[in-house]
């Protein structure tokens, strides 16, 4: 497996992102190779962690406006970059990316840090991978906040996702920053767009971003359908509180909160909300979402 690592100077002076880097090593079970995963780690180390999981094609920069308010409230805030994104290593071959590999990589990362009593906030692929982590390690999670995501089991997709799948596989150059901008309700600044582009010096670094849409198990023939069905059996017995905070302007996941609320027992009676925003609602409603997370923990 050929692995690329984005040069550090690509991340110098990014708008709103001055966090100290933290790195962990995981070993790929297939090749035995070591991969480096980057994460933000702010706030008191002795506090219960808030784990912020991004999706595609974003990275932990998506949570830059969450970290300060959550850490200032006394929480440990951890936001990793998935393999293939941000400051984490990037396999150069699309065939090296699979749903199950990502679950294993992040499982090793999670247990390596020995995180417990976790409040999870997840969106997009952060939910697909994050909910699999919850199913694998339910006792490590205290509560879940689920936004614009799900855990598909091959039963179909939305028109919005179908459109994104087509675009992602046919566009000659994959404009990461502009994709995040188009998926947000507000207009990102040129500096913010450049920050989303920073992890990808050229197209060879974007194989994970290209491949992720192909991995979403929306048909029975997709890989990971059986694994996701098995995970749901555990999640449907997950007893701890679950809050949905979907947005009002996301064609990809619109309405997905209904199934989550129905399947998680801990979602019953919770103050679920629809917040203003597009697919990348973290860019549109950071103040509202951080307040919802803090209030949910306090309650």
Secondary structure by P-SEA (a helix, b strand, c coil): cbbbbccccccccccccbbbbbbbbbbcccccbbbbbbbbbbcccccccbbbbbccccccccaaaaaaaaaaaccbbbbbbcccccccccccccccccaaaaaaaaaaaaaaacccccbbbbcaaaaaaaaaaaaaccccccbbbbccccccccccccaaaaaaaaaaacccccaaaaaaaaaccccccaaaaaaaaccccccccccccccccccccccccccaaaaaaaaaaaaaacccbbbbbccccccccccaaaaaaacccccccccccccccccccccccaaaaaaaaaaaaac
